[in-house]
Amino acid sequence: MSLFVVGTPIGNLEDLSFRAVRVLKEADYVLCEDTRVTRNLLAHYEIKTPTISYHQHSGLSRTDQIISWLKAEKSLALVSDAGTPGISDPGAALVELVRKECGEEVLIESVPGPSALAAAISIAGVGCDRFLFLGFLPHKKGRQTMLKQIVASEYPAVVYESKHRVFKLLNELIALQENFQVTICRELTKKFESVYRGSPEKLLAAFEADAVTTKGEFVLIIGKEKKQKTK
Ligand code: SAM
């Protein structure tokens, strides 16, 4: 009957809302990316609802099964490994499909919660009333186009990055020779949460000097240094 799209913690297991706990308990199934990750969260809250994996490689039979459960008045909760489903993860494709296949027959309800995007912006302190969110930059095709969008944007650009690619991105930003100011939010809500700010050159030097700082998960906010107004 309902598909609940549930935001879950991005690191700190305490960041699950009361409503999310109730919805996850009451659902017939929890659809998740990696069942091991979600079972860990559910165990923390003593939630016994069965988990079903749903990820980018799930085939048609799995999506057909999900649609038929919904049409049979089952209640499903969709979660991702961390954060809000649908933001740079497989959740978006499932929600799109359910809207298309089930129309108004199935209610899709949001149970909002943490997101790395919102968490990063909330503590970066760089004036993000407006921003350009690019998710993960493509590894090859389309990457240069997105870098050009970052250069052209009048608003800070927010990107997700894996630990291996932070170096690559900082080097690319240096090569573009713009006066970028980059804020790197690492391991948000976790023990080693940290925020680094500076030019790509400064950040690269700091990261090269201390490999520990490049461990974990990252959100980068790429803005440009404001030009001083002349009288
Ligand atoms: N849907 C999720 C959300 O709402 O935050 C994002 C999913 S995306 C597959 C995962 C990426 O989000 C990571 O590679 C990293 O860039 C970012 N991320 C997730 N958790 C994070 C954390 N605790 N600290 C910093 N970045 C994080």
Residues whose N, C-alpha, C, O or C-beta is under 5 A from the ligand:
A	BS01	SAM	I10 G11 A82 G83 T84 P85 I87 S88 D89 P114 S115 A116 L117 Y160 E161 S162 C185 R186 E187 L188 E217 F218 V219
